[in-house]
Amino acid sequence: MTHSTPGSEPESTEELLPIREVARQTGVNPVTLRAWERRYGLIQPQRTLKGHRLYSAEHIAQIREVLGWLQRGVAVGQVKRLLQGSPAQAEPVNSLWDEQLLEWLACIERLAERQLDEVFNQALALYPSETLCEHLLSPLLTHLQSRWSAQASARVEQVFFLSWLRNKLSVRIYHGNRLLTGTPLLMLNLSDRPMEPGLWLCAWLASNAGYPVRVLEWPIPAEDLALTMEHISPRALLLFSDQCIDPAHLTRSLDAIQCPLLLCGRSVSIHQDLIETLPALPLAETPLAALHCLQQLDLPDAE
């Protein structure tokens, strides 16, 4: 492959892609790609005379290889050495995430919103949303839910963090929707908890995957769901609950739905016997599993 010199137009006849298209193909947003390049020397694209980044098929393959290491829990700062085939002198795989988990927990315990903003923004700049969800946010929520169940005094901490998380993710979903067109995915809360973190993680992951998203976080009576579907006309509907739900409500809700459907959350396990009596539908217990199910539903492409 012919590489351009800094500040010159590339001369190669190979098709080169702009950063937005690379982000669409790989799921790694432009901010993260730039951070990998500047901070860690990962993925060095060609440049146009105006300084715009251009990526080759080789670059895209490298990005996917980086993602593979990140999914194994390797710190982004260690990936370059692994790509070069150097002997691993890395810390234990989970130590990076354990360290970040402790940092987040300390911020949450102190109700330190500004510090929590900072660690979130740092993580978001370096890691794709799926990696963050798998290695940090989901383990963090599991830990917090256990702590909140055991400590009646943790109510303020719970409200603080869930409000903060919802606000952070909803802002990113809003800006994602501004850049996307077409019919949305509708995310509907079946539980009686308005600040349902798993629902917002589902919506955030779908938004980062290129889908417009609408979130209705308060339960909707089954008799009103048909009207909701008529007004929004979603490309698919995700029903989410981590709690027990009324079987009759679920059955009536399913009767009102005329689009691809996914049932997500721990209710999938809680109501396993009931679900087996219903028409077959995709099931997912976790936000990551929900994203993968949505991607397999053969939905119209997000525009």
C-alpha positions in Angstrom: 0.0 0.0 0.0 1.3 3.5 -0.8 1.4 5.8 2.1 1.2 9.6 1.8 3.7 11.8 3.4 2.4 14.1 6.1 0.5 16.9 4.6 0.2 15.4 1.1 -2.6 13.8 -0.7 -2.5 10.0 -0.8 -1.5 8.6 -4.2 -2.7 5.1 -3.6 -5.6 3.8 -5.8 -6.9 1.8 -2.8 -10.2 3.0 -1.6 -9.8 5.1 1.5 -12.6 5.9 3.9 -13.2 9.0 6.1 -13.4 8.7 9.8 -17.2 8.9 10.0 -17.6 5.9 7.6 -14.9 4.0 9.6 -16.8 4.7 12.8 -20.0 3.4 11.2 -18.4 0.2 10.0 -16.5 -0.6 13.3 -18.7 0.9 16.0 -15.7 3.0 17.3 -16.7 6.6 17.4 -14.4 9.3 15.9 -13.4 10.7 19.3 -12.1 7.3 20.4 -10.2 6.7 17.2 -8.5 10.1 17.5 -7.7 9.3 21.2 -6.1 6.0 20.3 -4.0 7.7 17.6 -2.8 10.6 19.7 -2.3 9.0 23.1 -1.2 5.5 22.2 0.0 5.5 18.6 -2.7 3.1 17.5 -4.1 3.2 14.0 -2.2 5.9 12.1 -4.3 6.9 9.2 -3.3 8.8 6.1 -4.1 12.5 5.8 -5.4 14.8 3.1 -3.7 18.1 2.4 -6.4 19.6 4.7 -5.5 17.1 7.5 -8.6 14.9 7.2 -8.0 11.3 8.2 -8.4 8.6 5.6 -8.4 4.9 6.5 -7.6 1.8 4.5 -8.9 -1.7 4.7 -5.7 -2.5 6.7 -6.5 0.2 9.2 -10.0 -1.2 9.6 -8.6 -4.7 10.2 -6.3 -3.2 12.9 -9.2 -1.5 14.6 -11.0 -4.8 14.8 -7.9 -6.4 16.2 -7.7 -3.6 18.9 -11.4 -4.3 19.7 -10.6 -8.0 20.1 -8.0 -7.2 22.7 -10.3 -4.7 24.5 -13.0 -7.3 24.7 -10.6 -9.6 26.5 -10.2 -6.8 29.1 -6.8 -5.6 28.0 -6.0 -1.9 28.8 -5.8 0.2 25.7 -2.3 1.3 26.7 -1.1 -2.3 26.4 -2.6 -3.1 23.0 0.1 -1.6 20.8 2.7 -4.0 22.3 0.4 -6.9 21.8 -0.3 -5.9 18.2 3.5 -5.8 17.6 3.8 -9.3 18.9 5.9 -8.3 21.9 5.9 -10.6 25.0 3.0 -9.7 27.3 4.3 -7.9 30.3 0.8 -6.7 31.1 -0.9 -6.5 34.4 -3.6 -9.1 35.0 -6.4 -8.8 32.5 -9.0 -7.6 34.9 -6.9 -5.2 36.9 -7.6 -2.2 34.7 -11.3 -2.6 35.1 -11.1 -3.5 38.8 -9.1 -0.2 39.3 -11.7 1.8 37.4 -14.5 0.1 39.3 -13.1 1.1 42.6 -12.6 4.7 41.3 -16.3 4.9 40.2 -17.5 3.4 43.5 -15.5 6.0 45.5 -17.1 8.8 43.4 -20.6 7.4 43.9 -20.1 6.9 47.6 -19.1 10.6 48.0 -21.9 11.7 45.6 -19.1 13.4 43.7 -20.8 14.4 40.4 -18.0 16.3 38.9 -15.4 13.6 39.5 -17.9 11.0 38.2 -18.3 13.1 35.0 -14.5 13.1 34.6 -14.0 9.3 34.9 -17.0 8.7 32.6 -15.7 11.1 29.9 -12.2 9.6 30.1 -13.5 6.0 29.7 -15.9 7.0 26.9 -13.0 8.6 25.0 -10.9 5.5 25.1 -13.3 2.5 24.9 -16.3 1.6 22.7 -19.7 1.5 24.3 -19.9 -2.3 24.2 -16.6 -2.8 25.9 -17.5 -0.3 28.6 -20.9 -1.9 29.2 -19.4 -5.4 29.5 -16.3 -4.7 31.6 -17.3 -1.6 33.6 -20.9 -0.5 33.7 -22.6 -3.9 34.0 -20.2 -5.1 36.8 -20.6 -1.7 38.5 -24.4 -2.0 38.5 -24.3 -5.5 39.8 -22.1 -4.5 42.7 -24.2 -1.4 43.5 -27.5 -3.3 43.4 -26.1 -5.8 45.9 -24.8 -3.0 48.1 -28.1 -1.1 47.9 -30.1 -4.2 48.8 -28.0 -4.8 51.9 -27.9 -1.2 53.1 -31.1 0.7 53.8 -29.1 3.8 54.3 -27.9 3.7 50.6 -31.1 5.2 49.2 -29.6 8.6 48.6 -26.6 7.0 46.8 -28.9 5.0 44.7 -31.1 7.9 43.6 -28.0 10.0 42.9 -26.2 7.5 40.7 -29.3 6.3 38.8 -30.3 9.9 38.1 -26.8 10.7 37.0 -26.6 7.7 34.7 -29.9 8.3 33.1 -29.0 11.9 32.4 -25.6 11.1 30.9 -27.0 8.4 28.6 -30.1 10.3 27.6 -28.0 13.3 26.5 -25.9 11.0 24.3 -29.0 9.3 22.9 -30.6 12.7 22.1 -27.5 13.9 20.2 -27.4 10.5 18.4 -31.0 11.0 17.3 -30.2 14.4 15.9 -27.7 12.8 13.6 -29.9 9.9 12.5 -33.1 9.7 10.4 -35.7 7.0 9.9 -38.1 5.2 12.2 -36.8 4.7 15.7 -36.4 1.7 17.9 -38.9 2.1 20.8 -37.6 1.1 24.3 -40.5 0.5 26.8 -40.2 0.0 30.5 -42.4 -2.8 31.9 -41.2 -2.4 35.5 -42.5 0.1 38.1 -39.0 1.7 38.5 -38.7 4.9 36.4 -34.9 5.0 36.6 -34.2 1.5 35.2 -30.5 1.5 34.3 -30.6 -1.6 32.1 -33.2 0.1 29.9 -31.0 3.1 29.4 -28.0 0.9 28.7 -30.0 -0.9 26.0 -31.0 2.4 24.5 -27.4 3.8 24.6 -25.9 0.7 23.0 -28.5 0.8 20.2 -28.0 4.5 19.6 -24.2 3.9 19.3 -24.9 1.1 16.8 -26.6 3.7 14.6 -30.3 3.4 15.4 -32.6 6.3 16.3 -34.0 5.5 19.7 -37.1 6.5 21.7 -37.3 5.6 25.4 -40.6 5.6 27.4 -39.4 4.9 30.9 -42.8 4.9 32.7 -45.0 1.8 32.2 -47.8 2.2 29.7 -51.2 0.5 30.2 -51.6 -2.3 27.7 -54.8 -0.7 26.4 -52.8 2.4 25.5 -49.9 0.6 23.8 -51.6 0.2 20.4 -52.1 4.0 20.2 -48.5 4.5 21.2 -47.4 2.1 18.4 -49.6 3.9 15.9 -48.1 7.3 16.7 -44.5 6.3 16.8 -44.5 3.5 14.2 -41.2 2.0 15.5 -39.0 -0.3 13.5 -38.9 -2.6 16.5 -40.0 -2.6 20.1 -37.9 -3.6 23.1 -39.8 -4.4 26.3 -37.6 -4.2 29.4 -37.9 -5.3 33.0 -35.6 -6.5 35.7 -38.5 -7.2 37.9 -41.6 -9.4 38.1 -44.3 -8.3 35.7 -48.0 -9.0 35.6 -48.4 -11.9 33.2 -51.8 -10.6 32.1 -50.3 -7.2 31.3 -47.5 -8.8 29.3 -50.0 -10.9 27.3 -52.2 -7.9 26.5 -49.2 -5.9 25.6 -48.0 -8.5 23.1 -51.4 -8.6 21.5 -51.1 -4.9 20.7 -47.7 -5.1 19.0 -47.4 -5.4 15.2 -43.6 -5.0 14.7 -40.5 -6.9 15.5 -40.3 -7.4 19.3 -37.6 -8.2 21.9 -38.1 -9.0 25.5 -35.2 -8.0 27.7 -34.1 -8.0 31.3 -34.1 -10.4 34.2 -37.8 -10.9 33.8 -36.8 -13.3 31.0 -35.6 -15.7 33.7 -38.2 -14.8 36.3 -41.1 -15.6 33.9 -39.5 -18.4 32.0 -42.6 -20.7 32.4 -44.9 -18.0 31.1 -42.7 -17.1 28.2 -42.6 -20.7 27.1 -46.4 -20.5 26.6 -46.2 -17.4 24.4 -45.4 -17.2 20.7 -41.7 -17.5 20.1 -39.9 -14.1 20.4 -36.3 -13.1 20.9 -35.1 -12.9 24.5 -32.2 -11.2 26.1 -31.3 -10.9 29.8 -28.6 -8.2 29.4 -28.2 -5.0 27.4 -25.4 -6.4 25.4 -27.4 -9.5 24.5 -30.3 -7.2 23.6 -28.1 -5.3 21.2 -26.9 -8.5 19.5 -30.5 -9.7 19.2 -31.6 -6.4 17.7 -28.8 -6.7 15.1 -30.1 -10.2 14.2 -33.7 -9.2 13.7 -33.1 -8.1 10.1 -34.4 -4.6 10.7 -34.3 -1.9 8.1 -30.9 -0.3 8.1 -30.6 2.9 10.1 -30.2 5.8 7.7 
